[in-house]
């Protein structure tokens, strides 16, 4: 729980401290890379440590992951430039991805199937605590301390976590043997993921759905994925065993998890833009509204943890995806006239739905495989979530930018300069006070309306994805984690596994 808290609170503390960090170190144009590089490297280590967790001591791997995270945090706190901070955040992300995956893997191994849902729900509840304490801690650190303690604060928490893991996490009755690691598969998978994530990141800020550069990167990533597929078919210890996808519960869980991640990351990315650009809230108040989503995520996880043993995977997953769809539907129905209250309601529905779908798919995946493969199954589902979230942000961003450009094209003869129109093509610029001062007062409401309509199209896209998610959730097994006849029905699949 401490390790998950560490991973969850790091993002919110750093987000709060970043304006101060930029003021001290400079490099405003590199601002987003502090977050992007962390997400990228943490995504890359997730499948690696997930596979290693099935082959070697999970206790030692957890300590290695914490060690990497501590080194990265220490270096970040000592950084003297923005470029150095980005490099050190990459190191921190390597450790962060490891400890994040291993925490859920260890819980899946320690507890029997009928208790996993409850315990994973409690673990997931840490996110809500971090969402509340993170911004508060970040604000106190930069106001009363030095910004470097936004990173150094991780050190005492990790010290306690290390002591508890060393003392309390015992691995008995296990025999670790030499394994032939899948280096070729790891290299090709990591290469494909790096290229794909970079392409999706660029696409989210591109007005063209697919230009030559993006098409080339996607084609190159596809080549690596094709090579990865053939390597995994023959590997003695594949980093992602392809036969996992022959398990029906694993396949449906991976699909639902991917679509649920699309829903929540799309909302997290574009709800603040709506709140600040259309309703006129300040950044801090928009963040407070998003707090409803984070806390609701925790509530949804706790609900799922209690309900899974009673009503089964399909009912809980379908309820979660339905809440995500209803949350998005509020934007579809009210268009750009959604008040702050209803945005909070939408965020609450989306957060609750994500918590339910997220926990259900995690527990379902862990219960769909043999105990010896919980690590690789857990890390694979986490990777699908990451890819789904990145894809949704890219797709909705591209739709938004295209609609924004179309609306601005109607203002070409309104007196706005070509340079200003081009700048407004990126809607975040509309939030800058200096940019707004260049806009004639009579045109500002029209520009806000164009932004509102562009965001509406993005949320319509997200709503359609959530409808697909609801349909996919109905294909999940109607079994429960309780080891009854439902669980016995998986023994044949485990034998093939």
KEMI-270964 format. One record per residue (C-alpha): x, y, z. Coordinates in steps of 0.5 Angstrom, whole numbers, padded with zeros to 4 digits, always signed. Layout:
BEGIN
XYZ/...
# end
This chain:
BEGIN
+0000+0000+0000/+0006+0005+0001/+0009+0003-0005/+0002+0005-0009/+0002+0011-0005/+0009+0013-0007/+0007+0012-0014/+0000+0015-0014/+0002+0021-0010/+0009+0023-0014/+0005+0025-0020/+0000+0030-0016/+0006+0033-0012/+0010+0034-0018/+0004+0037-0022/+0003+0042-0017/+0011+0044-0016/+0012+0044-0024/+0011+0052-0024/+0016+0053-0019/+0021+0049-0022/+0020+0052-0029/+0021+0059-0025/+0028+0056-0022/+0030+0052-0028/+0027+0055-0034/+0026+0051-0040/+0018+0052-0041/+0018+0049-0048/+0020+0043-0044/+0015+0043-0039/+0010+0037-0042/+0016+0032-0042/+0017+0032-0035/+0011+0028-0035/+0011+0025-0042/+0018+0021-0041/+0016+0019-0034/+0010+0016-0037/+0014+0013-0043/+0019+0009-0038/+0014+0007-0033/+0010+0004-0039/+0016+0000-0042/+0018-0003-0035/+0011-0006-0033/+0012-0012-0038/+0019-0013-0036/+0018-0014-0029/+0011-0017-0030/+0015-0023-0033/+0021-0023-0029/+0016-0023-0023/+0014-0030-0025/+0021-0033-0026/+0025-0030-0020/+0024-0027-0013/+0018-0022-0013/+0021-0019-0006/+0028-0018-0009/+0025-0015-0015/+0021-0010-0011/+0027-0008-0008/+0030-0007-0014/+0025-0003-0017/+0024+0001-0010/+0032+0002-0011/+0031+0005-0018/+0026+0010-0016/+0030+0012-0010/+0036+0014-0015/+0031+0017-0020/+0028+0021-0014/+0035+0023-0011/+0037+0025-0018/+0031+0029-0020/+0032+0033-0013/+0039+0035-0015/+0038+0037-0022/+0041+0043-0024/+0037+0044-0031/+0031+0042-0034/+0034+0037-0039/+0037+0034-0033/+0031+0033-0030/+0027+0030-0036/+0033+0025-0036/+0033+0023-0029/+0025+0023-0029/+0026+0018-0034/+0030+0014-0029/+0025+0015-0024/+0020+0012-0029/+0023+0006-0030/+0023+0004-0022/+0016+0007-0022/+0013+0002-0027/+0017-0003-0024/+0014-0002-0017/+0007-0001-0019/+0006-0007-0023/+0009-0011-0018/+0005-0009-0012/-0001-0011-0016/+0002-0018-0017/+0004-0019-0010/-0003-0018-0008/-0005-0023-0013/+0000-0028-0011/-0001-0027-0003/-0009-0028-0003/-0013-0033-0006/-0018-0032-0011/-0024-0030-0007/-0020-0025-0003/-0017-0022-0009/-0022-0017-0010/-0023-0014-0003/-0016-0013-0003/-0014-0010-0009/-0020-0006-0008/-0017-0003-0002/-0010-0002-0005/-0014+0002-0011/-0017+0006-0005/-0010+0009-0004/-0011+0013-0011/-0016+0017-0008/-0012+0019-0001/-0006+0021-0006/-0011+0025-0010/-0013+0029-0004/-0006+0029+0000/-0002+0030-0007/-0004+0037-0009/-0004+0039-0001/+0003+0037+0000/+0006+0040-0007/+0003+0047-0005/+0006+0046+0002/+0013+0044+0000/+0014+0050-0005/+0011+0055-0001/+0014+0053+0006/+0020+0049+0003/+0024+0048-0003/+0022+0045-0009/+0027+0040-0009/+0023+0036-0003/+0018+0035-0008/+0022+0029-0010/+0026+0028-0004/+0020+0027+0000/+0020+0020-0003/+0026+0018+0001/+0023+0017+0008/+0017+0014+0005/+0021+0009+0001/+0025+0007+0007/+0019+0005+0011/+0017+0001+0005/+0023-0003+0004/+0023-0004+0012/+0016-0007+0012/+0018-0011+0005/+0024-0014+0008/+0021-0016+0015/+0014-0018+0012/+0014-0021+0005/+0016-0028+0006/+0017-0033+0000/+0017-0040+0002/+0016-0046-0002/+0019-0043-0008/+0025-0046-0012/+0028-0041-0017/+0032-0044-0023/+0035-0041-0029/+0031-0039-0035/+0033-0037-0042/+0030-0029-0042/+0027-0027-0048/+0032-0021-0050/+0030-0021-0057/+0022-0020-0055/+0024-0015-0050/+0028-0011-0055/+0023-0011-0061/+0017-0010-0056/+0020-0004-0052/+0022-0001-0059/+0015-0002-0062/+0012+0002-0055/+0017+0008-0056/+0016+0009-0063/+0008+0008-0062/+0008+0013-0056/+0012+0018-0059/+0007+0018-0065/+0001+0018-0061/+0004+0024-0057/+0005+0028-0063/-0002+0026-0066/-0005+0029-0060/-0002+0036-0062/-0003+0035-0070/-0008+0038-0074/-0008+0033-0079/-0010+0026-0077/-0005+0022-0081/+0001+0026-0084/+0007+0023-0087/+0011+0023-0081/+0006+0020-0076/+0005+0015-0082/+0012+0013-0082/+0013+0012-0075/+0006+0008-0074/+0009+0003-0080/+0015+0002-0077/+0012+0001-0070/+0008-0004-0074/+0014-0008-0077/+0017-0008-0070/+0010-0011-0067/+0010-0016-0073/+0017-0018-0071/+0015-0019-0064/+0010-0023-0066/+0014-0028-0069/+0019-0028-0064/+0014-0030-0058/+0011-0036-0062/+0018-0039-0061/+0021-0036-0055/+0022-0041-0049/+0020-0036-0044/+0016-0030-0048/+0015-0024-0045/+0008-0024-0047/+0006-0031-0048/+0001-0031-0054/-0003-0037-0051/-0006-0032-0046/-0010-0029-0051/-0013-0036-0052/-0017-0035-0045/-0024-0032-0046/-0024-0029-0040/-0017-0026-0041/-0019-0023-0048/-0025-0020-0046/-0022-0017-0040/-0016-0014-0044/-0021-0011-0048/-0026-0008-0043/-0019-0005-0039/-0017-0002-0045/-0024+0002-0047/-0024+0004-0040/-0018+0007-0040/-0019+0011-0046/-0025+0013-0042/-0022+0016-0036/-0016+0019-0039/-0020+0022-0045/-0024+0026-0039/-0018+0027-0035/-0014+0030-0041/-0020+0035-0044/-0025+0036-0038/-0020+0041-0035/-0020+0045-0042/-0027+0045-0042/-0027+0048-0035/-0022+0053-0036/-0024+0055-0044/-0031+0055-0044/-0034+0055-0037/-0028+0060-0035/-0026+0057-0028/-0018+0058-0026/-0014+0052-0026/-0014+0051-0019/-0021+0051-0019/-0021+0046-0025/-0017+0042-0021/-0022+0042-0015/-0027+0039-0020/-0023+0034-0022/-0022+0031-0015/-0029+0029-0016/-0026+0024-0021/-0020+0021-0017/-0024+0020-0011/-0030+0017-0015/-0025+0012-0018/-0023+0010-0011/-0031+0009-0009/-0032+0005-0015/-0026+0000-0013/-0028-0001-0007/-0035-0002-0009/-0033-0007-0014/-0028-0011-0009/-0035-0012-0005/-0039-0014-0011/-0035-0018-0015/-0036-0025-0010/-0043-0024-0010/-0045-0022-0017/-0039-0024-0022/-0035-0020-0027/-0040-0019-0032/-0045-0015-0028/-0040-0011-0025/-0036-0009-0031/-0042-0008-0035/-0044-0003-0029/-0038+0001-0029/-0038+0001-0037/-0045+0004-0037/-0043+0009-0032/-0037+0011-0036/-0042+0012-0042/-0047+0016-0038/-0042+0021-0036/-0040+0022-0043/-0047+0022-0045/-0048+0029-0041/-0043+0032-0046/-0047+0029-0052/-0054+0032-0049/-0052+0039-0046/-0046+0040-0051/-0042+0046-0049/-0048+0049-0044/-0046+0044-0039/-0045+0047-0032/-0039+0046-0027/-0044+0042-0023/-0046+0037-0028/-0038+0037-0030/-0037+0035-0023/-0043+0030-0024/-0040+0027-0030/-0033+0026-0027/-0036+0023-0021/-0040+0018-0026/-0033+0017-0030/-0029+0016-0024/-0034+0011-0021/-0034+0007-0027/-0027+0007-0028/-0026+0004-0021/-0031-0001-0022/-0028-0003-0029/-0021-0003-0027/-0021-0007-0021/-0026-0012-0024/-0021-0013-0030/-0015-0014-0026/-0018-0019-0021/-0021-0023-0027/-0014-0023-0031/-0011-0026-0025/-0016-0031-0024/-0016-0033-0031/-0009-0036-0031/-0005-0041-0027/-0002-0038-0020/+0005-0039-0024/+0003-0033-0029/+0000-0028-0025/+0006-0023-0026/+0006-0023-0034/-0002-0023-0034/-0002-0017-0029/+0003-0013-0033/+0000-0015-0040/-0007-0012-0038/-0003-0006-0035/+0000-0005-0041/-0006-0005-0045/-0009+0000-0041/-0003+0005-0042/-0004+0004-0049/-0011+0005-0049/-0011+0011-0045/-0005+0014-0050/-0009+0012-0056/-0016+0016-0053/-0012+0022-0052/-0009+0022-0059/-0016+0021-0062/-0020+0026-0058/-0014+0031-0059/-0014+0030-0066/-0022+0031-0067/-0022+0037-0063/-0016+0040-0067/-0019+0039-0073/-0026+0042-0071/-0022+0048-0068/-0019+0049-0074/-0025+0048-0078/-0029+0053-0074/-0023+0058-0074/-0023+0058-0082/-0030+0062-0081/-0027+0067-0078/-0021+0069-0083/-0025+0075-0085/-0026+0078-0078/-0020+0082-0077/-0016+0077-0073/-0009+0076-0076/-0007+0070-0079/-0001+0069-0074/-0006+0069-0068/-0011+0065-0072/-0006+0060-0073/-0004+0060-0065/-0011+0059-0063/-0011+0053-0067/-0008+0050-0061/-0014+0051-0056/-0009+0051-0050/-0007+0058-0052/-0014+0061-0052/-0013+0060-0044/-0007+0065-0044/-0009+0072-0042/-0004+0075-0046/-0007+0072-0052/-0014+0074-0050/-0012+0081-0050/-0010+0081-0057/-0018+0078-0059/-0023+0084-0060/-0028+0083-0054/-0034+0082-0059/-0030+0076-0062/-0028+0072-0055/-0035+0069-0054/-0035+0067-0061/-0028+0063-0060/-0031+0060-0054/-0037+0057-0057/-0032+0055-0063/-0028+0051-0057/-0034+0049-0054/-0036+0045-0060/-0030+0042-0062/-0029+0039-0055/-0036+0037-0056/-0034+0033-0062/-0028+0030-0058/-0033+0028-0052/-0038+0025-0058/-0032+0021-0060/-0031+0018-0053/-0038+0017-0052/-0038+0012-0058/-0032+0008-0055/-0036+0008-0049/-0041+0004-0052/-0037-0001-0055/-0034-0002-0048/-0041-0003-0045/-0042-0008-0051/-0035-0012-0050/-0037-0012-0042/-0043-0016-0044/-0038-0021-0047/-0035-0023-0040/-0036-0029-0036/-0041-0029-0031/-0037-0032-0026/-0034-0030-0019/-0028-0030-0016/-0030-0035-0011/-0027-0042-0012/-0033-0046-0014/-0035-0049-0020/-0034-0043-0024/-0026-0043-0022/-0026-0051-0023/-0028-0049-0030/-0022-0046-0031/-0017-0052-0030/-0017-0054-0037/-0015-0047-0039/-0010-0047-0034/-0007-0054-0036/-0007-0052-0043/-0003-0046-0041/
# end
